[in-house]
């Protein structure tokens, strides 16, 4: 399986240590994002776990027009760039159009292609042309084997630094399920595999025009995914999910994060032998 550097001295894949991607769903403010990044980075250091900060500058696919979307591209990238420089950690965020991918690639270490957009050829290729790592989230409607075609669109740009993310599949209305076989099948494409534990317990549109969910199931799915074998665990985290501006029900409370990661790492060590 392919391995590569997220940044200098930060490898992923190929048997390297399990990586953590974590942060609040959306950038609520510069101060809040920096505080969250600092707290999560401190936990990751204690656990000797490589860490990447994640948050979105624009939640462009919310079900309701009244939903909080974030600060927007320019202010959001300024916040992310500040976190990257002040804390010295890599950052990842979503891009929704080819133009956004180009601008985002100037700031972040990983350009993320959202699940709903994972077949958008122009977006995938724009992300690839940035030269940054590209994380493609598997659409809720996508078969795992078909993700190899999404990856090929990025590979066609000459960029081979690709992550593939499982985040659950649609199961009827307002519900997702995770087929752990997906992790094995997507790995056959040769790219490092990410498991998004918190979006996998989301209930899209299941809370009267907002996304519902139940974060309590995320640790169980995370442990299962690590037992199957992944390279990166993705978790959205908030210090007070009940007051979060986006995806609160499926975000992990900051106070629970270290305990959950310790359990995940213990299973990962056993799997690796």
C-alpha angles and dihedrals in degrees: 000000000000120000127189143161123272085195134334109314093005111104126179131192129011094085096309118143120292110272126217123219109187144149141109119311094244135015102258095176138335092253094049093048093049092048091049093047091049093049095047092045089054091053091047091051091052089052093042089235122149108242137205121186116228132191136135127241092200131022093204098172103055113145095229128054089222094058118115109257104183137249096304133243104302099042091039094054090048090055093047093047090051092052091048094051099038098046099028094230130129118255135208132194140164126264121198105187136030089252092053091048091056093050094041091052090061091065113024133062095222127035110207123209109209120237094247090055101042094117096047102120098196092049094047092049094045089052090049093051091058087073090226125120110280120214112197114197113211112244118243086240097049130102110228094238091056090063088080087071091054089051091050090060089059093041088056088068091058093254112128098172099103134152123194119208131203113207105161135279129255113266110185116307124337095357141097133197131192122227104200089203085074090072091056095043095049091048088063087073087068101243129119112266128230126196116207101206098180102046086049089067094045120119102212111222090349098128107064098287095338133083115265129192145145117249092193090081094052096081091052092052091044091055091048093049093049090050090054091047130264136166100216134030115208120201131166109219135188134179090226112016092179089066098037117127094224136025094354096155094060099038120104116241111246090233090062098046101088094049091050093047092050089056092046093049092049090057091044091055091051092049092050090049 
